[in-house]
């Protein structure tokens, strides 16, 4: 899913590091915006992107390097913003669009001479808890589709349409969600891989529907058509 979304925000970038073992200059903030095409994301008004966020994935070319050992730091005057990478290689780019005016430095602690692939994707912002409003949950799907249409330019004809939310649990984990609406109740369960799909349904959108989770998943993502 996220691989398909790489095109939205600029594709995969292959970047190399500097020459010192400690933190060293990596790139500039404006170059980071350009590499990731996050300038496209932030070009949209805040109210048109408040239900989604950008998630990055870093893949070191050297398998001996653990992604979680890598840290990127944005230096803006006296302020430093650390961008830490998770064990699965994912990270929040923590981009501040206003900083682009000052174009601060971005440093990294990646070992010298090493390279990494980078990709970026849109993921839904989901409220905490086990009880979710169906219409609010699906608003992230509708907003993402609208964002792609408005910001992806000609690429929008090559990109998928999002058709719902999928929840990833541990492989083999058996759990379910209950959807309650004016139309009654239905239950959806995980498949053998721990994936549970919640499609966008226009009837449920109009039926004051509520979604009850047995457990929170490891991650929420979009279903692409």
N, C-alpha and C positions, 0 to 999 in steps of 0.2 A: 504493500500500500504506500508506504512512505517513499519507496523508490520511484513510483509514478509521480509523486509530488515534487521531486527534486527539480523538475523543469520549471515549476512555478516561481521558485525563488532563486533560480540561477544555475542549477545544475551542480555537478560535483566539481570541487576545486582540488587541485593537487598542489600542496604548498610545502616548501622545504624550510628548515630552520637555519639559524645563524651559526656562529662558530664557537660559542662559549657553552660550558656545561651548565652554568647557572642561568637565571632568567636573562633573556636577551631580547632585543627588538625583533618583532615578528612581522608586523605590518602596521599600517596606519588605519585609523577608524574609517576613513572614507573608502579606503581600499577594501576593508572588510565589508562595508555596505555594498560596494560594487560586486565583490566576489559572490556574495550570497543573494544579491538582488533584494535585500531587505529594504532598500530604498523604495522599491515598488510597494512593499507591504505598508510602510509608514507614509507613503504618499496618500493613502486612503484616510479619510477622516476617522478619528478615534471611535466614533459611534458605529462605524462600519466594520470594525475589527475587534470589538470588545468581547466577543464570544469565542475567539480563537486565539491561539498563541503559536509562536514559531518554536519548533524543537529541532535542534541540530544533532547530527550523528557524526562522530569522528572515528575513522578506522585507520590506525597506524599500519603502515606498510610492513613494519617489522613486527612479527607476531610475538616477539619477546617483550614488547612494550605494552604494559597494561594501560588501557585508556584512562582508568581512574587515577593514574599517577601523573596525568597531564593537567596543568592549570594554565589558563590564559588570564592575563590581567590588563584591564584598560586603565591607563594613567591619565587622569584629567585634572591638571593642576595638582592640588594637594589630595585629591580624592582618588582612591583606587578601587576598582570594581573587579573582584575575582570571578572568573567563570570556570567552575569546576566540572569535570567530566565524570559521568557515572561509570560503573563497572561494565555496562552494556554499550558504552561509547556515546550515550546521549547526553546532551547538555542544553541549558537555556542560554541562548546567545546574549541575553541581558543587554540588548541594544537600546540606547537612548538616542532617539532621532535628533534631539537638540544638540547633542555633542558633535554631530557632523559639522556644525558651524566652526568648531575649534579644531577638529581633526586630531584628536589625541593619539598617543602611541598605544599600541597593543604589544605586550611582551608575552613570552612563553617560556616554560621550563623544559620543553621537549629537547631530548639529547641532540647534539650537533650532527648535522648531516642526515637526520632522519626525515621521512616524509609521511604524510597522512592524507587520506581522502576525506572530504567533507561534503555532506549533503544536508539539506534543510527541508522541512515539511511543515504544513499546517496541521495542528491537532486541536480538538475541541477543548474548551474550558468547561469543566463540569463542576457544579456545586458540590460541597462536601456532604457526607451523610448517605443514608441508604434509601431515603425517600426523595424522588426526583420528579419534577414537573415535566411531563412528556413534551409539551410545546416549547418550554424553555430549553430543554435538551436538544431538540431538533432545530432550534433557532440557530445553533452553531453550524448545522449542515447548510441551512439556507443562506446564512451569512457568508460562508466559505465559497459557495457557488457564485454568489453575487460578487465577492471580492475577486475571484478568478476572472470573471467576465469583465470587470472594470479595470484590472491592473495587469493582466497577463498578456494583453495585446494580441497579436496574431497567434500566439501559442495556445490561446484558449480553445482553438479548434482541434488541438492535438491532445488536450487534457480531458480526463474523465469527469463525469458529473458525480457528485457525492449523493448517495441514496440512503444514508442512515449512519448509525453509530455502532461500532463493534467494540466489544470488551474482551480483553485478553486475560485469562486466568492461567494458573499453572497447567501444563500439559497433563491431561488425564483428570483434572479436577472437575467434579460434578457439582454444579450449582445452577441456579435459575433466577430469573426475574419475573415478577408478576406485573402485568399491565392491567390496571383497573380503569374503566371508563363507563360512559353512559350505555355503551354497547355490551357491558358485562366484563368478564375477566378472561385473560389468556395468560399462559405461562410459556416462556421461552427458556431453553436449557443450553448448556455448553455442549460442544461436540467433543470428539475424542482428543482434540488438541487443546481443549480448554478455551476455545473461542465461542463467544456468544454474539449473535448479530441481532440488532434492533433496527429494523427498516423504518424509513420515513413513510408514514401512513397518513394521508390527508384526512381520513375519517377520524382517526385518533387525535389529530391536531384540533379538530373541531369539537371534541367530546370531553373536554376537561379531564384528560387522562393523566394518571399518576403511575410512575414506575417504582416498584419496590425491589431493591436488591437484597439477596441473602447475604452477600459479601461484596465489598468493593474489589474491583479487578486490579490487576497489576498495571493496566494501562487502558486508556480510551483512545480510539482512533476512528477515522472515517471509513465507511464502506464506499468504494469506488465502483461505478458502473463500468 
